[in-house]
Amino acid sequence: MSAALALGDALGVPSLATAELLPVIEAVMVAKLNEQMERPDV
């Protein structure tokens, strides 16, 4: 999750706001990783 905090910081999002959104960010990250893992290699 430090990557999400670093990205938020780079985008100018306050750390407290990023920390508040971490559960949502994590859910999207996991969903996208699962999608990629289910796809056959091209």
PyMOL Python script that loads the backbone (N, CA, C, O; Angstrom):
from pymol import cmd

cmd.read_pdbstr("""\
ATOM      1  N   MET A   1       0.809  -1.197   0.000  1.00  0.00           N
ATOM      2  CA  MET A   1       0.000   0.000   0.000  1.00  0.00           C
ATOM      3  C   MET A   1       0.852   1.260   0.000  1.00  0.00           C
ATOM      4  O   MET A   1       0.347   2.358  -0.232  1.00  0.00           O
ATOM      5  N   SER A   2       2.131   1.101   0.258  1.00  0.00           N
ATOM      6  CA  SER A   2       2.989   2.286   0.207  1.00  0.00           C
ATOM      7  C   SER A   2       3.022   2.866  -1.200  1.00  0.00           C
ATOM      8  O   SER A   2       3.204   4.072  -1.368  1.00  0.00           O
ATOM      9  N   ALA A   3       2.848   2.019  -2.210  1.00  0.00           N
ATOM     10  CA  ALA A   3       2.801   2.524  -3.585  1.00  0.00           C
ATOM     11  C   ALA A   3       1.582   3.412  -3.788  1.00  0.00           C
ATOM     12  O   ALA A   3       1.667   4.434  -4.469  1.00  0.00           O
ATOM     13  N   ALA A   4       0.454   3.035  -3.207  1.00  0.00           N
ATOM     14  CA  ALA A   4      -0.758   3.851  -3.325  1.00  0.00           C
ATOM     15  C   ALA A   4      -0.565   5.191  -2.622  1.00  0.00           C
ATOM     16  O   ALA A   4      -1.005   6.226  -3.124  1.00  0.00           O
ATOM     17  N   LEU A   5       0.084   5.175  -1.475  1.00  0.00           N
ATOM     18  CA  LEU A   5       0.353   6.428  -0.763  1.00  0.00           C
ATOM     19  C   LEU A   5       1.316   7.309  -1.554  1.00  0.00           C
ATOM     20  O   LEU A   5       1.138   8.525  -1.623  1.00  0.00           O
ATOM     21  N   ALA A   6       2.336   6.693  -2.148  1.00  0.00           N
ATOM     22  CA  ALA A   6       3.301   7.454  -2.944  1.00  0.00           C
ATOM     23  C   ALA A   6       2.635   8.042  -4.185  1.00  0.00           C
ATOM     24  O   ALA A   6       2.913   9.182  -4.557  1.00  0.00           O
ATOM     25  N   LEU A   7       1.763   7.275  -4.820  1.00  0.00           N
ATOM     26  CA  LEU A   7       1.059   7.773  -5.999  1.00  0.00           C
ATOM     27  C   LEU A   7       0.150   8.935  -5.632  1.00  0.00           C
ATOM     28  O   LEU A   7       0.113   9.948  -6.331  1.00  0.00           O
ATOM     29  N   GLY A   8      -0.583   8.789  -4.535  1.00  0.00           N
ATOM     30  CA  GLY A   8      -1.434   9.884  -4.072  1.00  0.00           C
ATOM     31  C   GLY A   8      -0.629  11.137  -3.787  1.00  0.00           C
ATOM     32  O   GLY A   8      -1.043  12.243  -4.134  1.00  0.00           O
ATOM     33  N   ASP A   9       0.518  10.960  -3.156  1.00  0.00           N
ATOM     34  CA  ASP A   9       1.390  12.099  -2.856  1.00  0.00           C
ATOM     35  C   ASP A   9       1.875  12.767  -4.143  1.00  0.00           C
ATOM     36  O   ASP A   9       1.898  13.993  -4.242  1.00  0.00           O
ATOM     37  N   ALA A  10       2.259  11.952  -5.124  1.00  0.00           N
ATOM     38  CA  ALA A  10       2.733  12.492  -6.397  1.00  0.00           C
ATOM     39  C   ALA A  10       1.635  13.256  -7.132  1.00  0.00           C
ATOM     40  O   ALA A  10       1.910  14.209  -7.861  1.00  0.00           O
ATOM     41  N   LEU A  11       0.392  12.830  -6.935  1.00  0.00           N
ATOM     42  CA  LEU A  11      -0.738  13.500  -7.583  1.00  0.00           C
ATOM     43  C   LEU A  11      -1.251  14.689  -6.786  1.00  0.00           C
ATOM     44  O   LEU A  11      -2.165  15.391  -7.219  1.00  0.00           O
ATOM     45  N   GLY A  12      -0.657  14.911  -5.617  1.00  0.00           N
ATOM     46  CA  GLY A  12      -1.059  16.047  -4.799  1.00  0.00           C
ATOM     47  C   GLY A  12      -2.261  15.780  -3.911  1.00  0.00           C
ATOM     48  O   GLY A  12      -2.871  16.713  -3.390  1.00  0.00           O
ATOM     49  N   VAL A  13      -2.605  14.504  -3.735  1.00  0.00           N
ATOM     50  CA  VAL A  13      -3.726  14.146  -2.866  1.00  0.00           C
ATOM     51  C   VAL A  13      -3.217  14.124  -1.427  1.00  0.00           C
ATOM     52  O   VAL A  13      -2.182  13.515  -1.157  1.00  0.00           O
ATOM     53  N   PRO A  14      -3.912  14.769  -0.505  1.00  0.00           N
ATOM     54  CA  PRO A  14      -3.471  14.750   0.894  1.00  0.00           C
ATOM     55  C   PRO A  14      -3.381  13.315   1.434  1.00  0.00           C
ATOM     56  O   PRO A  14      -4.202  12.461   1.099  1.00  0.00           O
ATOM     57  N   SER A  15      -2.388  13.073   2.260  1.00  0.00           N
ATOM     58  CA  SER A  15      -2.161  11.731   2.806  1.00  0.00           C
ATOM     59  C   SER A  15      -3.369  11.197   3.560  1.00  0.00           C
ATOM     60  O   SER A  15      -3.681  10.010   3.468  1.00  0.00           O
ATOM     61  N   LEU A  16      -4.051  12.059   4.304  1.00  0.00           N
ATOM     62  CA  LEU A  16      -5.232  11.599   5.043  1.00  0.00           C
ATOM     63  C   LEU A  16      -6.335  11.136   4.103  1.00  0.00           C
ATOM     64  O   LEU A  16      -7.022  10.154   4.385  1.00  0.00           O
ATOM     65  N   ALA A  17      -6.508  11.838   2.989  1.00  0.00           N
ATOM     66  CA  ALA A  17      -7.522  11.432   2.014  1.00  0.00           C
ATOM     67  C   ALA A  17      -7.144  10.101   1.374  1.00  0.00           C
ATOM     68  O   ALA A  17      -7.992   9.228   1.193  1.00  0.00           O
ATOM     69  N   THR A  18      -5.871   9.953   1.034  1.00  0.00           N
ATOM     70  CA  THR A  18      -5.414   8.696   0.446  1.00  0.00           C
ATOM     71  C   THR A  18      -5.607   7.548   1.428  1.00  0.00           C
ATOM     72  O   THR A  18      -6.061   6.470   1.042  1.00  0.00           O
ATOM     73  N   ALA A  19      -5.269   7.768   2.686  1.00  0.00           N
ATOM     74  CA  ALA A  19      -5.438   6.728   3.700  1.00  0.00           C
ATOM     75  C   ALA A  19      -6.910   6.348   3.848  1.00  0.00           C
ATOM     76  O   ALA A  19      -7.233   5.180   4.064  1.00  0.00           O
ATOM     77  N   GLU A  20      -7.787   7.316   3.734  1.00  0.00           N
ATOM     78  CA  GLU A  20      -9.225   7.047   3.830  1.00  0.00           C
ATOM     79  C   GLU A  20      -9.700   6.193   2.652  1.00  0.00           C
ATOM     80  O   GLU A  20     -10.611   5.378   2.794  1.00  0.00           O
ATOM     81  N   LEU A  21      -9.077   6.388   1.496  1.00  0.00           N
ATOM     82  CA  LEU A  21      -9.484   5.665   0.286  1.00  0.00           C
ATOM     83  C   LEU A  21      -8.748   4.340   0.090  1.00  0.00           C
ATOM     84  O   LEU A  21      -9.057   3.607  -0.851  1.00  0.00           O
ATOM     85  N   LEU A  22      -7.796   4.018   0.942  1.00  0.00           N
ATOM     86  CA  LEU A  22      -7.002   2.801   0.763  1.00  0.00           C
ATOM     87  C   LEU A  22      -7.834   1.524   0.620  1.00  0.00           C
ATOM     88  O   LEU A  22      -7.496   0.693  -0.224  1.00  0.00           O
ATOM     89  N   PRO A  23      -8.900   1.322   1.396  1.00  0.00           N
ATOM     90  CA  PRO A  23      -9.686   0.091   1.200  1.00  0.00           C
ATOM     91  C   PRO A  23     -10.273  -0.014  -0.213  1.00  0.00           C
ATOM     92  O   PRO A  23     -10.310  -1.101  -0.791  1.00  0.00           O
ATOM     93  N   VAL A  24     -10.723   1.094  -0.758  1.00  0.00           N
ATOM     94  CA  VAL A  24     -11.275   1.094  -2.120  1.00  0.00           C
ATOM     95  C   VAL A  24     -10.167   0.839  -3.135  1.00  0.00           C
ATOM     96  O   VAL A  24     -10.337   0.053  -4.067  1.00  0.00           O
ATOM     97  N   ILE A  25      -9.038   1.505  -2.949  1.00  0.00           N
ATOM     98  CA  ILE A  25      -7.898   1.321  -3.847  1.00  0.00           C
ATOM     99  C   ILE A  25      -7.457  -0.140  -3.829  1.00  0.00           C
ATOM    100  O   ILE A  25      -7.192  -0.724  -4.880  1.00  0.00           O
ATOM    101  N   GLU A  26      -7.379  -0.724  -2.647  1.00  0.00           N
ATOM    102  CA  GLU A  26      -6.953  -2.115  -2.521  1.00  0.00           C
ATOM    103  C   GLU A  26      -7.922  -3.049  -3.230  1.00  0.00           C
ATOM    104  O   GLU A  26      -7.490  -3.984  -3.905  1.00  0.00           O
ATOM    105  N   ALA A  27      -9.213  -2.818  -3.092  1.00  0.00           N
ATOM    106  CA  ALA A  27     -10.214  -3.673  -3.733  1.00  0.00           C
ATOM    107  C   ALA A  27     -10.072  -3.635  -5.254  1.00  0.00           C
ATOM    108  O   ALA A  27     -10.172  -4.671  -5.911  1.00  0.00           O
ATOM    109  N   VAL A  28      -9.843  -2.459  -5.810  1.00  0.00           N
ATOM    110  CA  VAL A  28      -9.674  -2.332  -7.263  1.00  0.00           C
ATOM    111  C   VAL A  28      -8.384  -3.017  -7.703  1.00  0.00           C
ATOM    112  O   VAL A  28      -8.362  -3.702  -8.725  1.00  0.00           O
ATOM    113  N   MET A  29      -7.313  -2.837  -6.936  1.00  0.00           N
ATOM    114  CA  MET A  29      -6.045  -3.471  -7.276  1.00  0.00           C
ATOM    115  C   MET A  29      -6.183  -4.989  -7.306  1.00  0.00           C
ATOM    116  O   MET A  29      -5.698  -5.636  -8.234  1.00  0.00           O
ATOM    117  N   VAL A  30      -6.831  -5.556  -6.314  1.00  0.00           N
ATOM    118  CA  VAL A  30      -7.004  -7.007  -6.242  1.00  0.00           C
ATOM    119  C   VAL A  30      -7.867  -7.500  -7.398  1.00  0.00           C
ATOM    120  O   VAL A  30      -7.558  -8.525  -8.006  1.00  0.00           O
ATOM    121  N   ALA A  31      -8.943  -6.782  -7.707  1.00  0.00           N
ATOM    122  CA  ALA A  31      -9.816  -7.183  -8.810  1.00  0.00           C
ATOM    123  C   ALA A  31      -9.058  -7.186 -10.138  1.00  0.00           C
ATOM    124  O   ALA A  31      -9.199  -8.114 -10.934  1.00  0.00           O
ATOM    125  N   LYS A  32      -8.261  -6.153 -10.373  1.00  0.00           N
ATOM    126  CA  LYS A  32      -7.509  -6.067 -11.626  1.00  0.00           C
ATOM    127  C   LYS A  32      -6.415  -7.133 -11.701  1.00  0.00           C
ATOM    128  O   LYS A  32      -6.168  -7.693 -12.769  1.00  0.00           O
ATOM    129  N   LEU A  33      -5.765  -7.411 -10.581  1.00  0.00           N
ATOM    130  CA  LEU A  33      -4.764  -8.480 -10.574  1.00  0.00           C
ATOM    131  C   LEU A  33      -5.406  -9.825 -10.866  1.00  0.00           C
ATOM    132  O   LEU A  33      -4.852 -10.626 -11.618  1.00  0.00           O
ATOM    133  N   ASN A  34      -6.566 -10.080 -10.282  1.00  0.00           N
ATOM    134  CA  ASN A  34      -7.280 -11.329 -10.543  1.00  0.00           C
ATOM    135  C   ASN A  34      -7.666 -11.445 -12.012  1.00  0.00           C
ATOM    136  O   ASN A  34      -7.562 -12.525 -12.593  1.00  0.00           O
ATOM    137  N   GLU A  35      -8.111 -10.343 -12.621  1.00  0.00           N
ATOM    138  CA  GLU A  35      -8.443 -10.350 -14.047  1.00  0.00           C
ATOM    139  C   GLU A  35      -7.222 -10.724 -14.881  1.00  0.00           C
ATOM    140  O   GLU A  35      -7.315 -11.537 -15.801  1.00  0.00           O
ATOM    141  N   GLN A  36      -6.091 -10.134 -14.560  1.00  0.00           N
ATOM    142  CA  GLN A  36      -4.870 -10.414 -15.317  1.00  0.00           C
ATOM    143  C   GLN A  36      -4.430 -11.859 -15.145  1.00  0.00           C
ATOM    144  O   GLN A  36      -3.947 -12.474 -16.095  1.00  0.00           O
ATOM    145  N   MET A  37      -4.589 -12.401 -13.960  1.00  0.00           N
ATOM    146  CA  MET A  37      -4.171 -13.776 -13.703  1.00  0.00           C
ATOM    147  C   MET A  37      -5.077 -14.780 -14.408  1.00  0.00           C
ATOM    148  O   MET A  37      -4.637 -15.885 -14.728  1.00  0.00           O
ATOM    149  N   GLU A  38      -6.330 -14.417 -14.654  1.00  0.00           N
ATOM    150  CA  GLU A  38      -7.269 -15.322 -15.311  1.00  0.00           C
ATOM    151  C   GLU A  38      -7.083 -15.348 -16.823  1.00  0.00           C
ATOM    152  O   GLU A  38      -7.493 -16.310 -17.473  1.00  0.00           O
ATOM    153  N   ARG A  39      -6.469 -14.305 -17.400  1.00  0.00           N
ATOM    154  CA  ARG A  39      -6.262 -14.241 -18.848  1.00  0.00           C
ATOM    155  C   ARG A  39      -5.138 -15.183 -19.264  1.00  0.00           C
ATOM    156  O   ARG A  39      -4.112 -15.280 -18.591  1.00  0.00           O
ATOM    157  N   PRO A  40      -5.345 -15.876 -20.384  1.00  0.00           N
ATOM    158  CA  PRO A  40      -4.235 -16.714 -20.883  1.00  0.00           C
ATOM    159  C   PRO A  40      -3.112 -15.829 -21.415  1.00  0.00           C
ATOM    160  O   PRO A  40      -3.355 -14.728 -21.910  1.00  0.00           O
ATOM    161  N   ASP A  41      -1.896 -16.318 -21.307  1.00  0.00           N
ATOM    162  CA  ASP A  41      -0.747 -15.562 -21.822  1.00  0.00           C
ATOM    163  C   ASP A  41      -0.835 -15.486 -23.333  1.00  0.00           C
ATOM    164  O   ASP A  41      -1.165 -16.459 -24.012  1.00  0.00           O
ATOM    165  N   VAL A  42      -0.533 -14.311 -23.835  1.00  0.00           N
ATOM    166  CA  VAL A  42      -0.590 -14.117 -25.295  1.00  0.00           C
ATOM    167  C   VAL A  42       0.796 -14.174 -25.867  1.00  0.00           C
ATOM    168  O   VAL A  42       0.970 -14.033 -27.078  1.00  0.00           O
TER     169      VAL A  42
END
""", "prot")
cmd.dss("prot")
cmd.show_as("cartoon", "prot")
cmd.util.cbc("prot")
cmd.orient("prot")
